Amino acid sequence: MVTMEKLGESRTSKKLGNHRVEVCGKIRKYFYYNTEIAREEIATDTYWVDPSYGTRSTKEACNAYREYFDSNGLVEVEVGAIVNG
């Protein structure tokens, strides 16, 4: 969860271990290894997490991002609902 907090607070693109965030205006794209698994729209306090990955570690990363976003009061939307950026 510490990794998610550091990435979520970042105002610039950043990499921490196997995780990274790309900040594109009001959109933050979260990657695990080289795969985008979550996206946050800062202006509307919404996010999506892509649950379609089959590996255990990726599912754990997706769940950790979901927990982080939920704990910060963001609202989950359908995958792909946040497309800009």
C-alpha positions, 0 to 999 in steps of 0.5 A: 500500500505504501507504493500506491500512496507514493504513486498516487501522491506523485505530480509527475510520472514515477517508477517504484519497483515493478509499479509506475504511474504516468501523469497525463494532465488530470489522468493518472495511469498505473502500471504493473510491470509494463501493463496498465492495470488502473486509471484515475481521473483526478478531476472527477475522483473516479477510477477503474481497475482492469480485473481481466488479468489471470496471474496471481501477482497482477490480481493482487496488485489490482486489488491493492490499487482498488483498496487504495482508491476506495480508502481515498473516497474515489468512485469506481467506474467501468473499465474504459470509462476513463479514456482520455490521456 
